[in-house]
Amino acid sequence: MPKSELQNKTLDELETMLKTYMKERMNLRFQKSMGQLEKPSRFKVVRKEIARINTFLNLKRKKENA
């Protein structure tokens, strides 16, 4: 997801996106353990998206508290 789209999202939207990516990461781990994982590269993409969303969540929370 592009940076500009994440900047325009609200805190609630970012938190729901974070939850969906966390669930996807959990499902990928289960698939890997059972040997059913088709795209191992998806781990890297999901991990980076989670980090990106967390960054924007922290920035927005700091703006609210200031």
PDBQT receptor file of N, H, CA, C and O in Angstrom, charges set to zero:
ATOM      1  N   MET A   1       0.843  -1.171   0.000  1.00  0.00    +0.000 N 
ATOM      2  CA  MET A   1       0.000   0.000   0.000  1.00  0.00    +0.000 C 
ATOM      3  C   MET A   1       0.892   1.238   0.000  1.00  0.00    +0.000 C 
ATOM      4  O   MET A   1       1.846   1.319   0.773  1.00  0.00    +0.000 OA
ATOM      5  N   PRO A   2       0.584   2.196  -0.860  1.00  0.00    +0.000 N 
ATOM      6  CA  PRO A   2       1.405   3.409  -0.926  1.00  0.00    +0.000 C 
ATOM      7  C   PRO A   2       1.329   4.242   0.356  1.00  0.00    +0.000 C 
ATOM      8  O   PRO A   2       0.348   4.198   1.098  1.00  0.00    +0.000 OA
ATOM      9  N   LYS A   3       2.378   4.982   0.581  1.00  0.00    +0.000 N 
ATOM     10  H   LYS A   3       3.175   5.018  -0.022  1.00  0.00    +0.000 HD
ATOM     11  CA  LYS A   3       2.497   5.817   1.774  1.00  0.00    +0.000 C 
ATOM     12  C   LYS A   3       1.377   6.848   1.847  1.00  0.00    +0.000 C 
ATOM     13  O   LYS A   3       0.860   7.120   2.931  1.00  0.00    +0.000 OA
ATOM     14  N   SER A   4       0.995   7.423   0.713  1.00  0.00    +0.000 N 
ATOM     15  H   SER A   4       1.415   7.202  -0.168  1.00  0.00    +0.000 HD
ATOM     16  CA  SER A   4      -0.031   8.463   0.704  1.00  0.00    +0.000 C 
ATOM     17  C   SER A   4      -1.391   7.924   1.151  1.00  0.00    +0.000 C 
ATOM     18  O   SER A   4      -2.169   8.650   1.771  1.00  0.00    +0.000 OA
ATOM     19  N   GLU A   5      -1.681   6.668   0.845  1.00  0.00    +0.000 N 
ATOM     20  H   GLU A   5      -1.049   6.079   0.341  1.00  0.00    +0.000 HD
ATOM     21  CA  GLU A   5      -2.954   6.087   1.276  1.00  0.00    +0.000 C 
ATOM     22  C   GLU A   5      -2.980   5.893   2.783  1.00  0.00    +0.000 C 
ATOM     23  O   GLU A   5      -4.012   6.102   3.420  1.00  0.00    +0.000 OA
ATOM     24  N   LEU A   6      -1.854   5.496   3.353  1.00  0.00    +0.000 N 
ATOM     25  H   LEU A   6      -1.015   5.326   2.835  1.00  0.00    +0.000 HD
ATOM     26  CA  LEU A   6      -1.792   5.292   4.795  1.00  0.00    +0.000 C 
ATOM     27  C   LEU A   6      -1.895   6.608   5.556  1.00  0.00    +0.000 C 
ATOM     28  O   LEU A   6      -2.446   6.643   6.657  1.00  0.00    +0.000 OA
ATOM     29  N   GLN A   7      -1.376   7.679   4.990  1.00  0.00    +0.000 N 
ATOM     30  H   GLN A   7      -0.928   7.651   4.097  1.00  0.00    +0.000 HD
ATOM     31  CA  GLN A   7      -1.436   8.975   5.659  1.00  0.00    +0.000 C 
ATOM     32  C   GLN A   7      -2.866   9.485   5.773  1.00  0.00    +0.000 C 
ATOM     33  O   GLN A   7      -3.190  10.215   6.710  1.00  0.00    +0.000 OA
ATOM     34  N   ASN A   8      -3.722   9.111   4.831  1.00  0.00    +0.000 N 
ATOM     35  H   ASN A   8      -3.458   8.518   4.070  1.00  0.00    +0.000 HD
ATOM     36  CA  ASN A   8      -5.093   9.609   4.819  1.00  0.00    +0.000 C 
ATOM     37  C   ASN A   8      -6.043   8.778   5.663  1.00  0.00    +0.000 C 
ATOM     38  O   ASN A   8      -7.203   9.160   5.819  1.00  0.00    +0.000 OA
ATOM     39  N   LYS A   9      -5.604   7.671   6.204  1.00  0.00    +0.000 N 
ATOM     40  H   LYS A   9      -4.662   7.360   6.077  1.00  0.00    +0.000 HD
ATOM     41  CA  LYS A   9      -6.458   6.789   6.995  1.00  0.00    +0.000 C 
ATOM     42  C   LYS A   9      -6.543   7.288   8.438  1.00  0.00    +0.000 C 
ATOM     43  O   LYS A   9      -5.631   7.947   8.939  1.00  0.00    +0.000 OA
ATOM     44  N   THR A  10      -7.654   6.960   9.090  1.00  0.00    +0.000 N 
ATOM     45  H   THR A  10      -8.395   6.426   8.683  1.00  0.00    +0.000 HD
ATOM     46  CA  THR A  10      -7.833   7.317  10.495  1.00  0.00    +0.000 C 
ATOM     47  C   THR A  10      -7.186   6.253  11.375  1.00  0.00    +0.000 C 
ATOM     48  O   THR A  10      -6.738   5.213  10.893  1.00  0.00    +0.000 OA
ATOM     49  N   LEU A  11      -7.147   6.535  12.661  1.00  0.00    +0.000 N 
ATOM     50  H   LEU A  11      -7.511   7.380  13.053  1.00  0.00    +0.000 HD
ATOM     51  CA  LEU A  11      -6.565   5.577  13.607  1.00  0.00    +0.000 C 
ATOM     52  C   LEU A  11      -7.319   4.260  13.588  1.00  0.00    +0.000 C 
ATOM     53  O   LEU A  11      -6.704   3.193  13.591  1.00  0.00    +0.000 OA
ATOM     54  N   ASP A  12      -8.639   4.322  13.569  1.00  0.00    +0.000 N 
ATOM     55  H   ASP A  12      -9.138   5.188  13.567  1.00  0.00    +0.000 HD
ATOM     56  CA  ASP A  12      -9.433   3.098  13.570  1.00  0.00    +0.000 C 
ATOM     57  C   ASP A  12      -9.188   2.261  12.321  1.00  0.00    +0.000 C 
ATOM     58  O   ASP A  12      -9.081   1.037  12.396  1.00  0.00    +0.000 OA
ATOM     59  N   GLU A  13      -9.102   2.922  11.185  1.00  0.00    +0.000 N 
ATOM     60  H   GLU A  13      -9.189   3.916  11.124  1.00  0.00    +0.000 HD
ATOM     61  CA  GLU A  13      -8.846   2.200   9.934  1.00  0.00    +0.000 C 
ATOM     62  C   GLU A  13      -7.473   1.535   9.959  1.00  0.00    +0.000 C 
ATOM     63  O   GLU A  13      -7.315   0.396   9.518  1.00  0.00    +0.000 OA
ATOM     64  N   LEU A  14      -6.484   2.259  10.479  1.00  0.00    +0.000 N 
ATOM     65  H   LEU A  14      -6.613   3.184  10.836  1.00  0.00    +0.000 HD
ATOM     66  CA  LEU A  14      -5.133   1.690  10.561  1.00  0.00    +0.000 C 
ATOM     67  C   LEU A  14      -5.099   0.500  11.512  1.00  0.00    +0.000 C 
ATOM     68  O   LEU A  14      -4.420  -0.491  11.243  1.00  0.00    +0.000 OA
ATOM     69  N   GLU A  15      -5.826   0.591  12.621  1.00  0.00    +0.000 N 
ATOM     70  H   GLU A  15      -6.378   1.395  12.840  1.00  0.00    +0.000 HD
ATOM     71  CA  GLU A  15      -5.841  -0.513  13.579  1.00  0.00    +0.000 C 
ATOM     72  C   GLU A  15      -6.517  -1.749  13.002  1.00  0.00    +0.000 C 
ATOM     73  O   GLU A  15      -6.074  -2.869  13.253  1.00  0.00    +0.000 OA
ATOM     74  N   THR A  16      -7.589  -1.557  12.230  1.00  0.00    +0.000 N 
ATOM     75  H   THR A  16      -7.949  -0.646  12.026  1.00  0.00    +0.000 HD
ATOM     76  CA  THR A  16      -8.238  -2.713  11.613  1.00  0.00    +0.000 C 
ATOM     77  C   THR A  16      -7.338  -3.340  10.547  1.00  0.00    +0.000 C 
ATOM     78  O   THR A  16      -7.287  -4.562  10.412  1.00  0.00    +0.000 OA
ATOM     79  N   MET A  17      -6.629  -2.497   9.793  1.00  0.00    +0.000 N 
ATOM     80  H   MET A  17      -6.670  -1.504   9.903  1.00  0.00    +0.000 HD
ATOM     81  CA  MET A  17      -5.688  -3.022   8.808  1.00  0.00    +0.000 C 
ATOM     82  C   MET A  17      -4.585  -3.816   9.495  1.00  0.00    +0.000 C 
ATOM     83  O   MET A  17      -4.175  -4.872   9.012  1.00  0.00    +0.000 OA
ATOM     84  N   LEU A  18      -4.107  -3.298  10.629  1.00  0.00    +0.000 N 
ATOM     85  H   LEU A  18      -4.440  -2.441  11.021  1.00  0.00    +0.000 HD
ATOM     86  CA  LEU A  18      -3.053  -3.982  11.371  1.00  0.00    +0.000 C 
ATOM     87  C   LEU A  18      -3.537  -5.352  11.836  1.00  0.00    +0.000 C 
ATOM     88  O   LEU A  18      -2.802  -6.336  11.746  1.00  0.00    +0.000 OA
ATOM     89  N   LYS A  19      -4.766  -5.417  12.331  1.00  0.00    +0.000 N 
ATOM     90  H   LYS A  19      -5.363  -4.618  12.404  1.00  0.00    +0.000 HD
ATOM     91  CA  LYS A  19      -5.311  -6.694  12.791  1.00  0.00    +0.000 C 
ATOM     92  C   LYS A  19      -5.412  -7.697  11.647  1.00  0.00    +0.000 C 
ATOM     93  O   LYS A  19      -5.115  -8.878  11.829  1.00  0.00    +0.000 OA
ATOM     94  N   THR A  20      -5.828  -7.238  10.474  1.00  0.00    +0.000 N 
ATOM     95  H   THR A  20      -6.070  -6.279  10.326  1.00  0.00    +0.000 HD
ATOM     96  CA  THR A  20      -5.953  -8.174   9.349  1.00  0.00    +0.000 C 
ATOM     97  C   THR A  20      -4.581  -8.689   8.913  1.00  0.00    +0.000 C 
ATOM     98  O   THR A  20      -4.441  -9.866   8.582  1.00  0.00    +0.000 OA
ATOM     99  N   TYR A  21      -3.574  -7.822   8.910  1.00  0.00    +0.000 N 
ATOM    100  H   TYR A  21      -3.688  -6.866   9.179  1.00  0.00    +0.000 HD
ATOM    101  CA  TYR A  21      -2.227  -8.266   8.544  1.00  0.00    +0.000 C 
ATOM    102  C   TYR A  21      -1.651  -9.210   9.593  1.00  0.00    +0.000 C 
ATOM    103  O   TYR A  21      -0.927 -10.146   9.252  1.00  0.00    +0.000 OA
ATOM    104  N   MET A  22      -1.963  -8.975  10.857  1.00  0.00    +0.000 N 
ATOM    105  H   MET A  22      -2.551  -8.215  11.134  1.00  0.00    +0.000 HD
ATOM    106  CA  MET A  22      -1.485  -9.873  11.916  1.00  0.00    +0.000 C 
ATOM    107  C   MET A  22      -2.133 -11.254  11.759  1.00  0.00    +0.000 C 
ATOM    108  O   MET A  22      -1.473 -12.276  11.945  1.00  0.00    +0.000 OA
ATOM    109  N   LYS A  23      -3.421 -11.279  11.416  1.00  0.00    +0.000 N 
ATOM    110  H   LYS A  23      -3.957 -10.448  11.265  1.00  0.00    +0.000 HD
ATOM    111  CA  LYS A  23      -4.094 -12.554  11.186  1.00  0.00    +0.000 C 
ATOM    112  C   LYS A  23      -3.502 -13.267   9.982  1.00  0.00    +0.000 C 
ATOM    113  O   LYS A  23      -3.319 -14.484  10.002  1.00  0.00    +0.000 OA
ATOM    114  N   GLU A  24      -3.203 -12.509   8.934  1.00  0.00    +0.000 N 
ATOM    115  H   GLU A  24      -3.352 -11.520   8.917  1.00  0.00    +0.000 HD
ATOM    116  CA  GLU A  24      -2.604 -13.109   7.743  1.00  0.00    +0.000 C 
ATOM    117  C   GLU A  24      -1.237 -13.698   8.074  1.00  0.00    +0.000 C 
ATOM    118  O   GLU A  24      -0.895 -14.783   7.604  1.00  0.00    +0.000 OA
ATOM    119  N   ARG A  25      -0.456 -12.983   8.883  1.00  0.00    +0.000 N 
ATOM    120  H   ARG A  25      -0.734 -12.102   9.265  1.00  0.00    +0.000 HD
ATOM    121  CA  ARG A  25       0.859 -13.484   9.278  1.00  0.00    +0.000 C 
ATOM    122  C   ARG A  25       0.731 -14.786  10.070  1.00  0.00    +0.000 C 
ATOM    123  O   ARG A  25       1.519 -15.714   9.888  1.00  0.00    +0.000 OA
ATOM    124  N   MET A  26      -0.270 -14.844  10.947  1.00  0.00    +0.000 N 
ATOM    125  H   MET A  26      -0.911 -14.090  11.094  1.00  0.00    +0.000 HD
ATOM    126  CA  MET A  26      -0.504 -16.055  11.723  1.00  0.00    +0.000 C 
ATOM    127  C   MET A  26      -0.888 -17.211  10.794  1.00  0.00    +0.000 C 
ATOM    128  O   MET A  26      -0.398 -18.329  10.956  1.00  0.00    +0.000 OA
ATOM    129  N   ASN A  27      -1.762 -16.941   9.827  1.00  0.00    +0.000 N 
ATOM    130  H   ASN A  27      -2.160 -16.034   9.695  1.00  0.00    +0.000 HD
ATOM    131  CA  ASN A  27      -2.160 -17.983   8.878  1.00  0.00    +0.000 C 
ATOM    132  C   ASN A  27      -0.979 -18.460   8.041  1.00  0.00    +0.000 C 
ATOM    133  O   ASN A  27      -0.868 -19.649   7.742  1.00  0.00    +0.000 OA
ATOM    134  N   LEU A  28      -0.107 -17.545   7.665  1.00  0.00    +0.000 N 
ATOM    135  H   LEU A  28      -0.197 -16.579   7.908  1.00  0.00    +0.000 HD
ATOM    136  CA  LEU A  28       1.084 -17.929   6.909  1.00  0.00    +0.000 C 
ATOM    137  C   LEU A  28       1.987 -18.841   7.732  1.00  0.00    +0.000 C 
ATOM    138  O   LEU A  28       2.555 -19.799   7.208  1.00  0.00    +0.000 OA
ATOM    139  N   ARG A  29       2.116 -18.540   9.023  1.00  0.00    +0.000 N 
ATOM    140  H   ARG A  29       1.654 -17.762   9.449  1.00  0.00    +0.000 HD
ATOM    141  CA  ARG A  29       2.936 -19.393   9.892  1.00  0.00    +0.000 C 
ATOM    142  C   ARG A  29       2.350 -20.797   9.987  1.00  0.00    +0.000 C 
ATOM    143  O   ARG A  29       3.081 -21.787   9.959  1.00  0.00    +0.000 OA
ATOM    144  N   PHE A  30       1.003 -20.877  10.100  1.00  0.00    +0.000 N 
ATOM    145  H   PHE A  30       0.409 -20.073  10.123  1.00  0.00    +0.000 HD
ATOM    146  CA  PHE A  30       0.360 -22.185  10.163  1.00  0.00    +0.000 C 
ATOM    147  C   PHE A  30       0.562 -22.956   8.862  1.00  0.00    +0.000 C 
ATOM    148  O   PHE A  30       0.843 -24.155   8.877  1.00  0.00    +0.000 OA
ATOM    149  N   GLN A  31       0.416 -22.255   7.735  1.00  0.00    +0.000 N 
ATOM    150  H   GLN A  31       0.189 -21.281   7.723  1.00  0.00    +0.000 HD
ATOM    151  CA  GLN A  31       0.597 -22.902   6.448  1.00  0.00    +0.000 C 
ATOM    152  C   GLN A  31       2.033 -23.413   6.295  1.00  0.00    +0.000 C 
ATOM    153  O   GLN A  31       2.269 -24.492   5.751  1.00  0.00    +0.000 OA
ATOM    154  N   LYS A  32       2.980 -22.618   6.784  1.00  0.00    +0.000 N 
ATOM    155  H   LYS A  32       2.789 -21.742   7.226  1.00  0.00    +0.000 HD
ATOM    156  CA  LYS A  32       4.386 -23.027   6.689  1.00  0.00    +0.000 C 
ATOM    157  C   LYS A  32       4.644 -24.280   7.520  1.00  0.00    +0.000 C 
ATOM    158  O   LYS A  32       5.351 -25.187   7.081  1.00  0.00    +0.000 OA
ATOM    159  N   SER A  33       4.077 -24.326   8.707  1.00  0.00    +0.000 N 
ATOM    160  H   SER A  33       3.503 -23.589   9.064  1.00  0.00    +0.000 HD
ATOM    161  CA  SER A  33       4.318 -25.476   9.575  1.00  0.00    +0.000 C 
ATOM    162  C   SER A  33       3.687 -26.750   9.025  1.00  0.00    +0.000 C 
ATOM    163  O   SER A  33       4.172 -27.851   9.287  1.00  0.00    +0.000 OA
ATOM    164  N   MET A  34       2.602 -26.600   8.261  1.00  0.00    +0.000 N 
ATOM    165  H   MET A  34       2.208 -25.706   8.049  1.00  0.00    +0.000 HD
ATOM    166  CA  MET A  34       1.931 -27.762   7.692  1.00  0.00    +0.000 C 
ATOM    167  C   MET A  34       2.442 -28.095   6.290  1.00  0.00    +0.000 C 
ATOM    168  O   MET A  34       2.012 -29.085   5.697  1.00  0.00    +0.000 OA
ATOM    169  N   GLY A  35       3.344 -27.289   5.760  1.00  0.00    +0.000 N 
ATOM    170  H   GLY A  35       3.693 -26.486   6.242  1.00  0.00    +0.000 HD
ATOM    171  CA  GLY A  35       3.917 -27.544   4.455  1.00  0.00    +0.000 C 
ATOM    172  C   GLY A  35       3.014 -27.158   3.303  1.00  0.00    +0.000 C 
ATOM    173  O   GLY A  35       3.176 -27.670   2.196  1.00  0.00    +0.000 OA
ATOM    174  N   GLN A  36       2.059 -26.259   3.540  1.00  0.00    +0.000 N 
ATOM    175  H   GLN A  36       1.927 -25.843   4.440  1.00  0.00    +0.000 HD
ATOM    176  CA  GLN A  36       1.113 -25.863   2.501  1.00  0.00    +0.000 C 
ATOM    177  C   GLN A  36       1.377 -24.461   1.962  1.00  0.00    +0.000 C 
ATOM    178  O   GLN A  36       0.574 -23.944   1.186  1.00  0.00    +0.000 OA
ATOM    179  N   LEU A  37       2.463 -23.848   2.348  1.00  0.00    +0.000 N 
ATOM    180  H   LEU A  37       3.116 -24.268   2.979  1.00  0.00    +0.000 HD
ATOM    181  CA  LEU A  37       2.745 -22.476   1.960  1.00  0.00    +0.000 C 
ATOM    182  C   LEU A  37       3.155 -22.407   0.493  1.00  0.00    +0.000 C 
ATOM    183  O   LEU A  37       4.119 -23.050   0.076  1.00  0.00    +0.000 OA
ATOM    184  N   GLU A  38       2.406 -21.611  -0.292  1.00  0.00    +0.000 N 
ATOM    185  H   GLU A  38       1.623 -21.088   0.046  1.00  0.00    +0.000 HD
ATOM    186  CA  GLU A  38       2.686 -21.500  -1.718  1.00  0.00    +0.000 C 
ATOM    187  C   GLU A  38       3.637 -20.350  -2.040  1.00  0.00    +0.000 C 
ATOM    188  O   GLU A  38       4.484 -20.470  -2.925  1.00  0.00    +0.000 OA
ATOM    189  N   LYS A  39       3.496 -19.234  -1.320  1.00  0.00    +0.000 N 
ATOM    190  H   LYS A  39       2.807 -19.137  -0.601  1.00  0.00    +0.000 HD
ATOM    191  CA  LYS A  39       4.327 -18.060  -1.591  1.00  0.00    +0.000 C 
ATOM    192  C   LYS A  39       5.106 -17.667  -0.341  1.00  0.00    +0.000 C 
ATOM    193  O   LYS A  39       4.601 -16.889   0.469  1.00  0.00    +0.000 OA
ATOM    194  N   PRO A  40       6.299 -18.172  -0.164  1.00  0.00    +0.000 N 
ATOM    195  CA  PRO A  40       7.088 -17.802   1.005  1.00  0.00    +0.000 C 
ATOM    196  C   PRO A  40       7.464 -16.323   1.018  1.00  0.00    +0.000 C 
ATOM    197  O   PRO A  40       7.738 -15.764   2.079  1.00  0.00    +0.000 OA
ATOM    198  N   SER A  41       7.478 -15.693  -0.142  1.00  0.00    +0.000 N 
ATOM    199  H   SER A  41       7.255 -16.147  -1.005  1.00  0.00    +0.000 HD
ATOM    200  CA  SER A  41       7.838 -14.281  -0.212  1.00  0.00    +0.000 C 
ATOM    201  C   SER A  41       6.769 -13.390   0.414  1.00  0.00    +0.000 C 
ATOM    202  O   SER A  41       7.027 -12.222   0.707  1.00  0.00    +0.000 OA
ATOM    203  N   ARG A  42       5.590 -13.928   0.615  1.00  0.00    +0.000 N 
ATOM    204  H   ARG A  42       5.381 -14.877   0.376  1.00  0.00    +0.000 HD
ATOM    205  CA  ARG A  42       4.500 -13.143   1.217  1.00  0.00    +0.000 C 
ATOM    206  C   ARG A  42       4.837 -12.754   2.657  1.00  0.00    +0.000 C 
ATOM    207  O   ARG A  42       4.369 -11.726   3.145  1.00  0.00    +0.000 OA
ATOM    208  N   PHE A  43       5.656 -13.577   3.348  1.00  0.00    +0.000 N 
ATOM    209  H   PHE A  43       6.037 -14.412   2.951  1.00  0.00    +0.000 HD
ATOM    210  CA  PHE A  43       6.084 -13.251   4.705  1.00  0.00    +0.000 C 
ATOM    211  C   PHE A  43       6.748 -11.878   4.758  1.00  0.00    +0.000 C 
ATOM    212  O   PHE A  43       6.447 -11.065   5.631  1.00  0.00    +0.000 OA
ATOM    213  N   LYS A  44       7.640 -11.635   3.827  1.00  0.00    +0.000 N 
ATOM    214  H   LYS A  44       7.885 -12.296   3.118  1.00  0.00    +0.000 HD
ATOM    215  CA  LYS A  44       8.389 -10.384   3.799  1.00  0.00    +0.000 C 
ATOM    216  C   LYS A  44       7.451  -9.198   3.562  1.00  0.00    +0.000 C 
ATOM    217  O   LYS A  44       7.584  -8.158   4.207  1.00  0.00    +0.000 OA
ATOM    218  N   VAL A  45       6.519  -9.357   2.651  1.00  0.00    +0.000 N 
ATOM    219  H   VAL A  45       6.411 -10.203   2.127  1.00  0.00    +0.000 HD
ATOM    220  CA  VAL A  45       5.582  -8.283   2.324  1.00  0.00    +0.000 C 
ATOM    221  C   VAL A  45       4.696  -7.966   3.527  1.00  0.00    +0.000 C 
ATOM    222  O   VAL A  45       4.501  -6.800   3.870  1.00  0.00    +0.000 OA
ATOM    223  N   VAL A  46       4.168  -8.998   4.159  1.00  0.00    +0.000 N 
ATOM    224  H   VAL A  46       4.327  -9.945   3.880  1.00  0.00    +0.000 HD
ATOM    225  CA  VAL A  46       3.283  -8.800   5.307  1.00  0.00    +0.000 C 
ATOM    226  C   VAL A  46       4.034  -8.161   6.460  1.00  0.00    +0.000 C 
ATOM    227  O   VAL A  46       3.513  -7.262   7.120  1.00  0.00    +0.000 OA
ATOM    228  N   ARG A  47       5.255  -8.617   6.708  1.00  0.00    +0.000 N 
ATOM    229  H   ARG A  47       5.679  -9.347   6.172  1.00  0.00    +0.000 HD
ATOM    230  CA  ARG A  47       6.053  -8.055   7.802  1.00  0.00    +0.000 C 
ATOM    231  C   ARG A  47       6.318  -6.569   7.586  1.00  0.00    +0.000 C 
ATOM    232  O   ARG A  47       6.244  -5.776   8.525  1.00  0.00    +0.000 OA
ATOM    233  N   LYS A  48       6.628  -6.193   6.345  1.00  0.00    +0.000 N 
ATOM    234  H   LYS A  48       6.688  -6.837   5.582  1.00  0.00    +0.000 HD
ATOM    235  CA  LYS A  48       6.906  -4.787   6.054  1.00  0.00    +0.000 C 
ATOM    236  C   LYS A  48       5.643  -3.935   6.142  1.00  0.00    +0.000 C 
ATOM    237  O   LYS A  48       5.703  -2.787   6.583  1.00  0.00    +0.000 OA
ATOM    238  N   GLU A  49       4.512  -4.479   5.732  1.00  0.00    +0.000 N 
ATOM    239  H   GLU A  49       4.464  -5.412   5.373  1.00  0.00    +0.000 HD
ATOM    240  CA  GLU A  49       3.252  -3.734   5.850  1.00  0.00    +0.000 C 
ATOM    241  C   GLU A  49       2.894  -3.496   7.309  1.00  0.00    +0.000 C 
ATOM    242  O   GLU A  49       2.427  -2.415   7.669  1.00  0.00    +0.000 OA
ATOM    243  N   ILE A  50       3.110  -4.495   8.143  1.00  0.00    +0.000 N 
ATOM    244  H   ILE A  50       3.489  -5.372   7.851  1.00  0.00    +0.000 HD
ATOM    245  CA  ILE A  50       2.841  -4.339   9.581  1.00  0.00    +0.000 C 
ATOM    246  C   ILE A  50       3.723  -3.239  10.153  1.00  0.00    +0.000 C 
ATOM    247  O   ILE A  50       3.251  -2.405  10.925  1.00  0.00    +0.000 OA
ATOM    248  N   ALA A  51       4.979  -3.228   9.788  1.00  0.00    +0.000 N 
ATOM    249  H   ALA A  51       5.363  -3.905   9.161  1.00  0.00    +0.000 HD
ATOM    250  CA  ALA A  51       5.898  -2.197  10.279  1.00  0.00    +0.000 C 
ATOM    251  C   ALA A  51       5.477  -0.820   9.782  1.00  0.00    +0.000 C 
ATOM    252  O   ALA A  51       5.515   0.152  10.537  1.00  0.00    +0.000 OA
ATOM    253  N   ARG A  52       5.080  -0.732   8.530  1.00  0.00    +0.000 N 
ATOM    254  H   ARG A  52       5.049  -1.522   7.917  1.00  0.00    +0.000 HD
ATOM    255  CA  ARG A  52       4.659   0.546   7.956  1.00  0.00    +0.000 C 
ATOM    256  C   ARG A  52       3.407   1.076   8.667  1.00  0.00    +0.000 C 
ATOM    257  O   ARG A  52       3.325   2.263   8.984  1.00  0.00    +0.000 OA
ATOM    258  N   ILE A  53       2.441   0.199   8.912  1.00  0.00    +0.000 N 
ATOM    259  H   ILE A  53       2.507  -0.765   8.654  1.00  0.00    +0.000 HD
ATOM    260  CA  ILE A  53       1.211   0.614   9.595  1.00  0.00    +0.000 C 
ATOM    261  C   ILE A  53       1.518   1.042  11.021  1.00  0.00    +0.000 C 
ATOM    262  O   ILE A  53       0.980   2.041  11.498  1.00  0.00    +0.000 OA
ATOM    263  N   ASN A  54       2.386   0.289  11.713  1.00  0.00    +0.000 N 
ATOM    264  H   ASN A  54       2.824  -0.522  11.326  1.00  0.00    +0.000 HD
ATOM    265  CA  ASN A  54       2.760   0.668  13.079  1.00  0.00    +0.000 C 
ATOM    266  C   ASN A  54       3.429   2.033  13.115  1.00  0.00    +0.000 C 
ATOM    267  O   ASN A  54       3.203   2.807  14.046  1.00  0.00    +0.000 OA
ATOM    268  N   THR A  55       4.240   2.335  12.127  1.00  0.00    +0.000 N 
ATOM    269  H   THR A  55       4.423   1.707  11.371  1.00  0.00    +0.000 HD
ATOM    270  CA  THR A  55       4.900   3.635  12.065  1.00  0.00    +0.000 C 
ATOM    271  C   THR A  55       3.866   4.757  11.969  1.00  0.00    +0.000 C 
ATOM    272  O   THR A  55       3.945   5.746  12.697  1.00  0.00    +0.000 OA
ATOM    273  N   PHE A  56       2.899   4.597  11.069  1.00  0.00    +0.000 N 
ATOM    274  H   PHE A  56       2.835   3.794  10.477  1.00  0.00    +0.000 HD
ATOM    275  CA  PHE A  56       1.886   5.635  10.914  1.00  0.00    +0.000 C 
ATOM    276  C   PHE A  56       0.976   5.729  12.131  1.00  0.00    +0.000 C 
ATOM    277  O   PHE A  56       0.530   6.820  12.486  1.00  0.00    +0.000 OA
ATOM    278  N   LEU A  57       0.694   4.595  12.777  1.00  0.00    +0.000 N 
ATOM    279  H   LEU A  57       1.057   3.709  12.488  1.00  0.00    +0.000 HD
ATOM    280  CA  LEU A  57      -0.100   4.631  14.007  1.00  0.00    +0.000 C 
ATOM    281  C   LEU A  57       0.628   5.430  15.079  1.00  0.00    +0.000 C 
ATOM    282  O   LEU A  57       0.019   6.261  15.752  1.00  0.00    +0.000 OA
ATOM    283  N   ASN A  58       1.915   5.189  15.244  1.00  0.00    +0.000 N 
ATOM    284  H   ASN A  58       2.410   4.514  14.697  1.00  0.00    +0.000 HD
ATOM    285  CA  ASN A  58       2.688   5.923  16.249  1.00  0.00    +0.000 C 
ATOM    286  C   ASN A  58       2.739   7.412  15.933  1.00  0.00    +0.000 C 
ATOM    287  O   ASN A  58       2.629   8.232  16.845  1.00  0.00    +0.000 OA
ATOM    288  N   LEU A  59       2.904   7.782  14.669  1.00  0.00    +0.000 N 
ATOM    289  H   LEU A  59       2.994   7.116  13.928  1.00  0.00    +0.000 HD
ATOM    290  CA  LEU A  59       2.937   9.194  14.296  1.00  0.00    +0.000 C 
ATOM    291  C   LEU A  59       1.613   9.861  14.603  1.00  0.00    +0.000 C 
ATOM    292  O   LEU A  59       1.585  10.967  15.144  1.00  0.00    +0.000 OA
ATOM    293  N   LYS A  60       0.515   9.204  14.264  1.00  0.00    +0.000 N 
ATOM    294  H   LYS A  60       0.538   8.306  13.824  1.00  0.00    +0.000 HD
ATOM    295  CA  LYS A  60      -0.798   9.797  14.505  1.00  0.00    +0.000 C 
ATOM    296  C   LYS A  60      -1.101   9.920  15.991  1.00  0.00    +0.000 C 
ATOM    297  O   LYS A  60      -1.706  10.897  16.433  1.00  0.00    +0.000 OA
ATOM    298  N   ARG A  61      -0.674   8.916  16.763  1.00  0.00    +0.000 N 
ATOM    299  H   ARG A  61      -0.183   8.122  16.405  1.00  0.00    +0.000 HD
ATOM    300  CA  ARG A  61      -0.898   8.981  18.214  1.00  0.00    +0.000 C 
ATOM    301  C   ARG A  61      -0.089  10.113  18.848  1.00  0.00    +0.000 C 
ATOM    302  O   ARG A  61      -0.568  10.772  19.771  1.00  0.00    +0.000 OA
ATOM    303  N   LYS A  62       1.125  10.343  18.367  1.00  0.00    +0.000 N 
ATOM    304  H   LYS A  62       1.515   9.808  17.618  1.00  0.00    +0.000 HD
ATOM    305  CA  LYS A  62       1.942  11.429  18.899  1.00  0.00    +0.000 C 
ATOM    306  C   LYS A  62       1.326  12.786  18.565  1.00  0.00    +0.000 C 
ATOM    307  O   LYS A  62       1.374  13.705  19.382  1.00  0.00    +0.000 OA
ATOM    308  N   LYS A  63       0.749  12.917  17.375  1.00  0.00    +0.000 N 
ATOM    309  H   LYS A  63       0.709  12.170  16.712  1.00  0.00    +0.000 HD
ATOM    310  CA  LYS A  63       0.100  14.172  16.993  1.00  0.00    +0.000 C 
ATOM    311  C   LYS A  63      -1.113  14.443  17.863  1.00  0.00    +0.000 C 
ATOM    312  O   LYS A  63      -1.376  15.590  18.224  1.00  0.00    +0.000 OA
ATOM    313  N   GLU A  64      -1.851  13.404  18.201  1.00  0.00    +0.000 N 
ATOM    314  H   GLU A  64      -1.638  12.472  17.908  1.00  0.00    +0.000 HD
ATOM    315  CA  GLU A  64      -3.038  13.569  19.050  1.00  0.00    +0.000 C 
ATOM    316  C   GLU A  64      -2.671  13.976  20.460  1.00  0.00    +0.000 C 
ATOM    317  O   GLU A  64      -3.363  14.787  21.077  1.00  0.00    +0.000 OA
ATOM    318  N   ASN A  65      -1.583  13.419  20.978  1.00  0.00    +0.000 N 
ATOM    319  H   ASN A  65      -1.021  12.760  20.478  1.00  0.00    +0.000 HD
ATOM    320  CA  ASN A  65      -1.172  13.683  22.358  1.00  0.00    +0.000 C 
ATOM    321  C   ASN A  65      -0.476  15.033  22.506  1.00  0.00    +0.000 C 
ATOM    322  O   ASN A  65      -0.430  15.587  23.604  1.00  0.00    +0.000 OA
ATOM    323  N   ALA A  66       0.057  15.560  21.427  1.00  0.00    +0.000 N 
ATOM    324  H   ALA A  66       0.019  15.110  20.534  1.00  0.00    +0.000 HD
ATOM    325  CA  ALA A  66       0.798  16.821  21.519  1.00  0.00    +0.000 C 
ATOM    326  C   ALA A  66      -0.112  18.017  21.569  1.00  0.00    +0.000 C 
ATOM    327  O   ALA A  66       0.361  19.151  21.648  1.00  0.00    +0.000 OA
TER     328      ALA A  66
